[in-house]
């Protein structure tokens, strides 16, 4: 299982690990609370369920919960209380989380959780399957925005990518799969969100939003957040981009992007979310106007000494 509102790294990690474990003769349940918002992952929705097997059907001596791409059970959006007696395995590359789990594999220097799954698969005899390599590379690409968020601390990444390419991965094909083929409607929606973007603190913070009417007018496949972030982060002087989505009445799904040393992962964690120093997200209970006022108030202090 992974976090709710999953991304490509979360789902790719689940699919790659599940495939590997099945090749070892294990049975796996792929669990996700959803929703599957991002266009590039929608085809995978049919592989997952939000229905957990009943605890009494499972053998506690041979069953474990595996939590991927987050370290907090609360972030799954699932009620896991009936499974508290089962061992918990946590595999994650985020610094956030409460530090639980009977077994933990955390590496905050890894640019994606899928690369940690690659480590696990490669630690066993034999080769990974081409399908597993595809899941791993997909998760890496979506979490790094196709190499854009790599830093010099990410040592050895290209050697791992080289080994994936030897399994038949084509970076060109994956770039086309993730970023190409957008509809004219999606470009119109992008223009609408760009047009309402607000500039604050002399252009250092850009704030925009999607309200409930946007969700009614455009389905998930027409809302291209990745391109929106790229466009706004390319604005001269912009340090942080904030996108607030009114996913349901009284609740926002918020994303932060940083183009500097401002750690938006810590900012998201202050709201119970998580992520990377340059890309993170959280859920906020309240209206867009309430959130705007609150978050801009935080940036008064954040930007005070810059």
C-alpha positions, 0 to 999 in steps of 0.5 A: 500500500502507499499514500492516498492521492498516489503519484507515479513513484508510489504506484510504480513502487507498489507494482514493481515490488508486487511483481517481484514478490509474486516471482518469489512465490508470494501472494500480494494485494495492491491497496490504494485509497486513490483517487487516481488524479494524474493522467499518466497513472490512470491506466493503473487504477484497475490494478488496485483496490481500496478493500483490504482483506479481512484480518481473520483471512490472513495468517499473522505468521506469514503476512505483513503490511508493506507501506511504500513512498510514505512513512505514516499509516495515516497517509494511506487514508485507510483504517488499518486499526484491525491490522495492528498485530501484523508486522509493518515494513516501511520503504520510503525516501522521504524525511517525513513520517512518525518513524514507525514500522517493524522493518524500515528501509529509508534513504532520503538521498534516493530521488525516488522510492522505486530506486529503493525497490530496484536495490531490493530486487537487485540484491536477490539472484537473477534479473529483474523483469522488463515490466519491473524495470518499466515500473521503476523507471516510470516512478523515477521519472515522475518523481524527478520531473524527468531528471529535473530535480536531481542534485549532486547528492544523488550519487550513483543514480545514472548507474542504476538507470543504465541497468534499467536501460539494459532491461529494455527501457527507452527514455524517449518512449517514457518521456513521450508517455508521460508528457506528450499527447495532451488534448487542446482542452487540457491546454485551455484549462492550463491557460485558465489556471495560469491566468488566475495566478497571483504574484506575491512578495514581489513575484517570489511566491506565485499562488493559483488554484482550482475550484470545484467548478474546474473539477466539473468542467474538466475531468482529471485527464484534462488537468496537467499540473506538471506543465503548470508547475514548469510554466510558473517555475520558469517565471523570473524571480519566482522562488515558490509555486503553490497550487491549491485544489478544491478537491471536495467541499471544505478540503484542499489538496495543496502542492508546493514547488520550490526553485531555491533553498526554501524547503517546501517539504518542511512546509507541507509537514507543518500541515500533516503532509510530506514530500521533498525539499523542492516538491511536496503536498498536503491536505488543508481543511478550509477554503481557498481564501482561508488557505491563501491568507494563512500560507502567505502569512507563513511566507512573511517569516520565511522570506524575512531574511532573504 
